[in-house]
Amino acid sequence: MRHAPIDPSLFVTNRRRLVEQLPGHAVTIVHAADVSPTTGDGSRKLHPASDLFWLTGIEQEESVLVLAPRAHDPAQREMLFVRQPNEHLAQWEGHKLSRERATEISGVAKVRWLSELPAVIHTLFCECDSVYLNLNEHERAAYEVEERDLRLARQLIARYPLHRYERLGPIMRRLRAVKSPAEIELMRRAVEITAAGLRRLLATLRPGVMEFELEAELAAEFTRRRGRMAYEPIIGSGRNACVLHYLDNDAPCRDGELVLVDVGAAYANYNADLTRTYPVNGRFTPRQRAVYEAVLRVMRDSIARATVGITPRDWKRAAQVQMANELVGLGLISAADAAADTPEKPACQKYFMHGLGHSIGLGVHDIAPVNGPFAPGWVITVEPGIYIPEESLAVRLENDVLVTADGPVDLCGHVPIDPDEIERLMAR
């Protein structure tokens, strides 16, 4: 656990919010993520399962949370199962959670060893009416690899076929979309780490520097501040920036080009997601500035439109209409093209072809009701862009925004974005 300890009241509250959504004599089971293999006998560092972390703060492999709020035995209403420490694990894998430490982190009073789980599940299934099982139901999820939650579901359905099985995913989607004040503070910390990394990057940026050298500066600053990369960073100079998911980061940054930096730090598993576009030599050309300011206007107006009650679809559509008018001013499309704009065929599609933003939290693309509407406590990214491959020119700008009843709050508003400010910073 690289981050500072988190007050377990966050997880206690989250479990209470979930239990309030469970009907009757229900049982729900939430697993840790699998440890992903690489090649040979290698494996990647565990990435904690977001739902389990949201409910417990536990980041250890093979951990399981079982909630049965109306179980006959009060001791079985909330249980956390963890691997039992032993000398072999300590020698080869390091420290494992004791029962006492697991309780300190999670606030779960009843912690049991993982070996006890099958017998406990059988006892609970003999008295429960419905079983809520988890699955990765993100709209962009792929299922090439069968996850631990899905394997458990198959096993339980085969062993207890007469029970009623329900989906936990829709409940978690609604709950996790609304961030608590404690979660927002952790996300602010992730933003601050990202901002520090960008400041360090700007001090290094100059003609001839390699994209991967800029990535190294970010990684160093994130690490020293107890963070990590939230996702593989995109650092694309010149035409590389026109590739939406460019990840090679292996080209030189040339004089006269712009470099697009899409990066975010993760702190305590909560993510930031920022994009900035900088002039490599410290000065925007008139054309670069015109494109940059067009994107900045769309971004700022889209932030202002991120209000309670608007649907993601309508929010994005307003940005598309505005972007089409900006493209006319830049000479990229004609007024006739803009007039022919429709939701099915946006006039801006050629130069602004991706979404306007997404929910962010424990996931970089966090779970939230797909059709919204935005509600107080949502945190979303706002990321318009213009991509002109024929000019080897691209600009994307992105901030993380909290939706509140009093209007949007830009969590990244202090991170330099005005072109004049960027030029002054780079001049220093």
C-alpha positions in Angstrom: 0.0 0.0 0.0 2.0 3.0 -1.3 -0.6 5.6 -0.3 -1.3 7.0 3.1 -3.9 5.2 5.2 -7.6 5.9 4.4 -10.2 6.5 7.1 -12.2 3.2 7.1 -15.4 5.2 7.6 -15.3 5.7 3.8 -15.7 1.9 3.3 -18.2 1.5 6.1 -20.4 4.1 4.6 -20.1 2.5 1.1 -21.1 -0.9 2.5 -24.1 0.6 4.2 -25.2 2.3 0.9 -25.0 -1.0 -0.8 -26.8 -3.0 1.9 -29.7 -0.4 1.7 -30.2 -1.5 -2.0 -30.4 -5.3 -1.3 -33.9 -6.7 -0.9 -35.1 -9.4 1.4 -32.8 -12.2 2.5 -30.1 -11.5 -0.1 -26.5 -12.5 -0.1 -23.8 -10.7 -2.2 -20.3 -11.8 -2.9 -17.5 -9.5 -4.2 -14.1 -10.8 -5.2 -10.6 -9.4 -5.6 -9.2 -9.3 -9.1 -7.1 -12.1 -10.5 -3.3 -11.7 -10.6 -2.6 -11.4 -14.4 0.1 -13.6 -15.9 2.7 -12.2 -18.3 5.0 -14.9 -19.9 6.8 -17.9 -18.5 6.2 -17.8 -14.7 5.8 -14.0 -14.6 2.9 -12.0 -13.3 1.9 -8.4 -13.2 1.5 -6.5 -10.0 -2.1 -6.9 -8.7 -4.5 -4.1 -9.8 -7.1 -4.1 -7.0 -10.7 -4.8 -8.1 -12.5 -1.5 -8.0 -15.7 -2.8 -6.4 -13.9 -4.7 -3.6 -11.7 -1.7 -2.9 -14.7 0.7 -2.9 -16.4 -1.5 -0.3 -13.4 -2.5 1.9 -10.2 -0.7 1.0 -8.5 -4.1 0.7 -5.8 -4.5 -2.0 -4.7 -8.1 -1.4 -5.2 -10.9 -3.9 -7.9 -13.6 -3.3 -9.8 -11.5 -0.8 -13.6 -11.9 -0.7 -16.4 -9.8 0.9 -19.7 -11.5 1.8 -22.7 -9.4 2.8 -25.8 -11.1 4.1 -27.6 -8.3 6.0 -30.5 -10.5 7.2 -28.5 -13.6 8.1 -29.8 -15.4 11.1 -26.3 -15.3 12.8 -25.4 -11.6 13.2 -21.7 -12.5 12.9 -22.4 -13.6 9.3 -24.0 -10.4 8.1 -20.7 -8.8 7.1 -17.6 -10.9 6.6 -14.2 -10.4 4.9 -12.2 -13.4 3.9 -8.4 -13.2 3.4 -5.5 -15.5 2.8 -4.0 -16.9 6.0 -0.5 -15.7 6.5 2.3 -18.3 6.9 6.1 -18.5 6.7 6.1 -19.6 3.1 4.0 -16.7 1.9 6.1 -14.3 4.0 9.3 -15.7 2.4 8.2 -15.6 -1.2 5.5 -13.0 -1.5 5.9 -10.8 1.6 3.5 -9.5 4.2 -0.1 -10.7 4.1 -2.9 -9.1 6.1 -3.6 -10.3 9.6 -7.2 -10.4 10.7 -6.6 -7.3 12.9 -5.0 -5.3 10.1 -7.8 -6.2 7.7 -10.3 -4.9 10.2 -8.3 -1.7 10.6 -8.3 -1.0 6.9 -11.9 -2.0 6.1 -13.9 -1.5 9.2 -15.2 -5.1 8.8 -15.3 -6.5 12.3 -15.6 -10.2 11.2 -12.5 -11.3 9.3 -12.0 -15.0 8.5 -9.5 -17.0 6.6 -10.2 -17.8 3.0 -10.3 -21.6 3.7 -13.5 -21.1 5.6 -15.4 -19.5 2.7 -17.1 -22.6 1.2 -18.7 -23.7 4.4 -19.9 -20.2 5.2 -21.4 -19.8 1.7 -23.3 -23.1 2.1 -24.7 -22.0 5.4 -25.9 -18.7 4.0 -27.3 -20.3 0.8 -29.5 -22.5 3.0 -31.3 -19.5 4.3 -31.1 -16.8 1.6 -33.7 -16.0 -1.1 -31.5 -14.3 -3.7 -27.8 -14.1 -4.5 -26.3 -10.9 -6.0 -23.1 -11.7 -8.0 -20.7 -9.3 -9.5 -19.3 -9.0 -13.0 -17.5 -6.5 -15.1 -20.4 -4.8 -16.8 -18.6 -1.8 -18.2 -19.9 -1.0 -21.6 -16.4 -1.3 -23.1 -15.5 -4.5 -21.3 -14.1 -7.5 -23.2 -14.4 -11.1 -22.0 -11.5 -12.9 -23.7 -10.3 -13.9 -20.3 -12.8 -15.4 -17.8 -12.6 -13.4 -14.6 -12.8 -14.7 -11.0 -16.3 -13.3 -10.5 -17.6 -15.2 -13.6 -15.9 -18.4 -12.5 -17.6 -18.1 -9.1 -20.9 -17.5 -10.7 -20.6 -20.7 -12.8 -19.7 -22.7 -9.8 -22.5 -21.4 -7.6 -25.2 -21.8 -10.3 -24.0 -25.4 -10.9 -24.1 -26.2 -7.2 -27.2 -24.3 -6.2 -29.3 -24.2 -9.3 -32.6 -23.4 -7.7 -31.6 -20.0 -6.1 -32.5 -16.7 -7.7 -29.4 -15.0 -9.1 -29.3 -11.2 -9.6 -26.8 -8.8 -11.0 -24.9 -6.6 -8.6 -23.4 -4.5 -11.4 -26.3 -2.1 -12.0 -26.4 -1.3 -8.3 -22.7 -0.6 -8.1 -22.9 1.5 -11.2 -25.4 3.8 -9.6 -23.6 4.0 -6.3 -20.1 4.5 -7.5 -21.1 7.2 -10.0 -21.7 9.6 -7.0 -18.4 10.4 -5.3 -18.3 11.2 -1.6 -16.3 14.1 -0.2 -13.6 11.6 0.9 -13.3 10.2 -2.6 -13.2 13.7 -4.1 -10.3 14.6 -1.9 -8.4 11.5 -3.0 -9.0 12.5 -6.6 -7.8 16.0 -5.9 -4.6 14.4 -4.6 -4.3 12.5 -7.9 -4.8 15.7 -9.8 -2.1 17.5 -7.8 0.4 14.7 -8.5 -0.4 14.9 -12.2 0.0 18.7 -12.1 3.4 18.3 -10.5 4.5 15.8 -13.2 3.4 18.2 -15.9 5.4 21.0 -14.3 8.5 18.8 -14.3 7.8 17.8 -17.9 7.6 21.4 -19.0 11.0 22.1 -17.5 12.4 19.3 -19.7 10.5 20.0 -22.9 12.7 21.4 -25.8 13.4 20.6 -29.4 15.2 17.3 -29.7 13.9 15.7 -26.5 12.4 12.3 -27.0 8.8 11.5 -26.1 10.0 8.7 -23.8 12.2 11.1 -21.9 9.1 13.2 -21.1 7.4 10.0 -20.0 10.3 9.3 -17.7 10.0 12.7 -16.0 6.3 12.1 -15.4 6.9 8.6 -13.9 9.7 9.9 -11.6 7.5 12.7 -10.2 4.5 10.4 -9.8 6.5 7.9 -7.9 8.2 10.3 -5.5 4.7 11.6 -4.6 3.3 8.1 -3.8 1.4 7.8 -7.1 1.6 5.8 -10.2 0.5 6.0 -13.8 -3.3 5.7 -14.0 -3.0 4.4 -17.6 -0.3 4.2 -20.3 0.5 7.8 -21.1 0.1 9.3 -24.5 3.0 11.6 -25.4 2.7 12.4 -29.1 4.6 15.1 -31.0 3.6 16.4 -34.4 1.6 13.9 -36.4 1.8 11.3 -33.7 -0.7 13.4 -31.7 -3.3 12.7 -34.4 -3.3 9.0 -33.3 -5.9 8.9 -30.5 -4.4 6.0 -28.6 -0.7 6.6 -29.5 1.4 4.7 -27.0 4.9 4.2 -28.6 6.3 7.5 -27.2 9.5 6.8 -29.1 9.9 9.8 -31.4 11.8 13.1 -31.1 9.9 16.3 -30.3 10.8 18.6 -33.2 11.1 22.4 -33.3 7.9 24.0 -34.5 5.7 21.0 -33.5 3.1 20.7 -30.7 3.3 17.7 -28.3 0.1 16.3 -26.9 0.4 14.8 -23.3 -2.5 12.7 -22.1 -1.6 11.4 -18.7 -3.0 10.9 -15.2 -1.7 9.9 -11.8 -3.5 7.3 -9.6 -3.4 7.8 -5.9 -5.0 5.3 -3.5 -6.5 3.7 -6.7 -8.4 6.9 -7.5 -7.5 8.4 -10.9 -6.8 11.7 -12.6 -7.0 12.1 -16.4 -5.6 15.3 -17.9 -4.5 16.3 -21.4 -2.4 19.3 -22.3 -0.9 20.3 -25.6 2.4 22.3 -25.6 4.6 24.0 -28.2 7.9 22.1 -28.3 9.9 25.3 -28.7 7.8 27.3 -26.2 5.9 29.4 -28.7 2.6 28.7 -30.6 2.6 29.6 -34.2 -0.5 31.7 -35.3 -2.1 28.6 -36.8 -1.4 26.4 -33.7 -2.8 29.1 -31.4 -5.9 29.4 -33.5 -6.6 25.7 -33.3 -5.7 25.6 -29.6 -8.0 28.5 -28.7 -10.9 26.9 -30.6 -10.5 23.7 -28.6 -10.1 25.7 -25.3 -13.4 27.5 -26.0 -15.3 24.3 -26.6 -13.7 22.8 -23.4 -14.7 25.8 -21.2 -18.2 26.0 -22.6 -18.6 22.2 -22.2 -17.5 22.5 -18.6 -20.1 25.2 -18.0 -22.7 22.9 -19.5 -21.8 20.0 -17.2 -24.8 20.6 -14.9 -27.2 18.4 -13.0 -29.9 16.9 -15.2 -28.2 17.0 -18.6 -27.8 13.7 -20.3 -24.3 12.7 -21.6 -25.9 12.5 -25.1 -27.2 16.1 -25.1 -24.0 17.3 -23.5 -21.9 15.8 -26.2 -24.2 17.0 -28.9 -23.9 20.6 -27.8 -20.1 20.4 -28.0 -20.4 18.9 -31.5 -22.5 21.8 -32.8 -20.1 24.3 -31.2 -17.1 22.5 -32.6 -18.5 22.6 -36.1 -18.7 26.4 -35.9 -15.1 26.5 -34.7 -14.0 24.4 -37.6 -15.7 26.8 -40.0 -13.7 29.6 -38.5 -10.5 27.5 -38.9 -11.2 26.9 -42.6 -11.5 23.1 -42.1 -15.1 22.8 -43.1 -17.5 25.1 -44.9 -20.5 26.9 -43.6 -22.6 24.6 -45.8 -21.0 21.6 -44.0 -21.9 23.1 -40.6 -25.5 23.8 -41.8 -25.9 20.1 -42.8 -24.9 18.9 -39.3 -27.1 16.2 -37.8 -26.7 14.0 -34.7 -26.2 11.0 -36.9 -23.6 12.7 -39.1 -21.9 15.5 -37.1 -20.2 18.1 -39.2 -17.2 18.0 -36.9 -16.7 14.2 -37.2 -13.6 14.3 -39.5 -11.6 16.5 -37.1 -13.3 15.7 -33.7 -14.3 12.1 -33.9 -14.3 10.9 -30.3 -16.4 11.3 -27.2 -16.5 14.5 -25.1 -15.8 12.8 -21.8 -16.5 10.0 -19.4 -16.9 9.3 -15.7 -13.8 8.9 -13.7 -13.0 7.6 -10.2 -11.6 4.2 -9.3 -11.7 3.5 -13.0 -10.2 5.8 -15.5 -13.3 5.1 -17.5 -15.4 4.7 -14.4 -18.8 3.1 -14.2 -21.9 5.3 -14.2 -25.4 5.1 -15.7 -24.8 5.1 -19.4 -27.6 7.6 -20.2 -27.2 9.6 -17.0 -28.4 12.2 -16.4 -25.6 13.9 -14.6 -26.2 14.1 -10.8 -24.4 15.8 -7.9 -21.3 14.0 -7.1 -20.4 12.7 -10.6 -16.9 13.4 -11.7 -16.4 13.5 -15.4 -13.6 14.3 -17.9 -14.1 17.0 -20.5 -11.8 16.4 -23.5 -12.5 18.0 -26.8 -9.9 17.9 -29.6 -9.1 18.8 -33.1 -6.9 16.5 -35.2 -5.5 17.6 -38.6 -3.2 14.9 -39.9 -2.5 16.8 -43.2 -1.0 19.6 -41.1 0.7 17.2 -38.6 -1.2 19.2 -36.0 -3.4 18.1 -33.1 -4.8 19.7 -30.0 -6.6 18.0 -27.2 -7.3 19.5 -23.8 -8.8 17.7 -20.8 -9.8 18.5 -17.3 -11.7 16.5 -14.6 -14.9 18.2 -13.4 -17.1 17.6 -10.4 -20.9 18.1 -11.0 -22.6 19.8 -8.1 -26.0 21.3 -7.4 -24.4 24.7 -7.5 -22.7 24.2 -10.8 -19.6 22.4 -12.1 -16.3 22.5 -10.2 -13.2 22.2 -12.3 -10.8 20.0 -10.3 -8.0 20.9 -12.7 -8.7 24.6 -13.1 -5.4 25.5 -11.5 -3.3 23.4 -13.9 -2.0 25.9 -16.6 -3.9 25.8 -19.8 -4.2 29.3 -21.1 -1.8 29.6 -24.1 -0.2 32.8 -22.8 0.4 31.3 -19.4 2.0 28.2 -21.0 4.3 30.4 -23.1 5.3 32.3 -20.0 6.0 29.2 -18.1 8.1 27.7 -20.9 10.0 31.0 -21.3 11.1 30.8 -17.6 
